[in-house]
Amino acid sequence: MSWSAFCVLFDPDEGRDSIQRKVQDLIKGTRPANPYRAVLDSQEVAGLDIIDCGEVQIESWLSIYPVQEDLFMLTSTNFGIFLDSDGCREYRERVRDFVKGLERPLMIGGDHSLTGGVVEALMERYEDFYLIVFDSHFDGIPSPVRNGLIGYMSETRPDYERFGYKPSDYVFSSTGRKNSYNGGSFLYHLINEGVIKAENIVVFGPLDYPTEKMEKIQDYRVREFVQVYKGLEKEGVKIVHRGIIDALGPDEAINMCISPKLRTGRAYVSVDLDIGSRSALMGAKFTDICGIKEADIYIALEGLRRNISSIIGLDLMEIDPWRAGVEIDGLKDRTYSICGNIIRILTEGKICLERRYKDVLEKISTKKTLKEIEDKESLNELVKMGFAGLSGKYVSLLYKGEILFF
C-alpha cells in the first residue's frame, strides 16, 4: 500500500530562540529548507510508493514561514495566549478532516499535538487501533502540572537529568498555565476525551520517567507531576522508558511493547525526532537531552514492523528546520536521512547508507581488531551512529539489518 504524504508546518513555539530565528529570517529575507520536501527528496526514500498529497494550510504567524505582514504577531505573549486558549485543538481538527480522505497517512511536520488529529481520524475507521509514540519526553502532562514542575526546577536548580529536560526547555508562567490541548499534553487529552483508550498507547523512549529520587521529593509540584505520569501508566499506557532501553537494548525493549492484541492490530507510529536528539541528529526541537543512537532507532522500528500485522500510518514530528540537514561542527546533520530511513524501514525493512560505509561494514563483519580497519574516519562515524561498537582494540558489528548502499 502506498503512503499518502502531507505536511503541516505548524510551529506555535513560544520560546524566545524560536521566535528570534523567525524574525531574523524575515529581516534577512532567508528561510530554512522545507522539511517536507527535504524528506521526500532524500535518497533514502527513492523508489518508495509515496503519493504527495500537499499540505494543511496554516496561518502565517503560526508556521515556520511567517510573512512580513505578520512580524508584529511574533511575540512570546501572542504564542502563549494562542496555546493557553486551546489554539492547537483547531489544527488538530484540521488535520483530522484532511486525513479522512487518505488511505495510509504519512505526516511530516512540527508540533506534536497534530498527531491527535490523525489518531482521531483513524479511530473512526478501526476498532483495533494502537498508537505507538517514539519520544524522549512523555507528552501526557497537563500544562499546569508541567508548569509547576518547571517552577520547582527553576527555584531549586536540581540536576536536570533527573527530570529529562532543563527549565529553559519550556516557558514558565508565574501566573500558571491553562489546561489546554498542546504538544506537551496531547496524549492526556486524547485519553480523557475518550478518543483512544490508555491501554492502546505505547510510549517508547521517554527520559522524563519519574525516578525513585524524584518520587521522594515532597514538593507538591513534583508530587503532582509524578501522580499524573504514573496515573496514566496505571490506566494502561505502556511506557518503555530510556532506562529499560539502555538496560535491555532496543530490540528486546520494543518486544516489551508488543502485546498479543497489538501483534494482530493496526498500529500508527508517531516519531518525535528528539528520540535521537544529539546522539543521532540535531534537527529536533529539543536538543538539551541525548536520545538513542541512529541504529537503535532502526532496530526498534524493524522490531515493530516484523511483529505487528499492520502499520497503517506514520508521522515524523518536531523537526527543527533551522538545524536539520545543515553542517554543524564540520559534520552534516542526518535528520532528513534518518527520516527517510524511518519511512523505508517501516515500508520494507531496509535502510540506506552512503556507499563509503559498505567496505567498512563488510570488514567489521569478518575482522575483529581495530588495526585491521583502514578507514578510521568512516569507522568512527559508524560507531557514533551505533552501527559498530568498540571495546578496547576490538570492533564489532551491532546492526544486523539489511542495508542498501547508494
Summary of the structure (lengths in Angstrom):
residues: 406
radius of gyration: 20.8
end to end distance: 24.5
largest distance: 62.0
contacts: 1375
relative contact order: 0.13
helix: 47%
strand: 18%
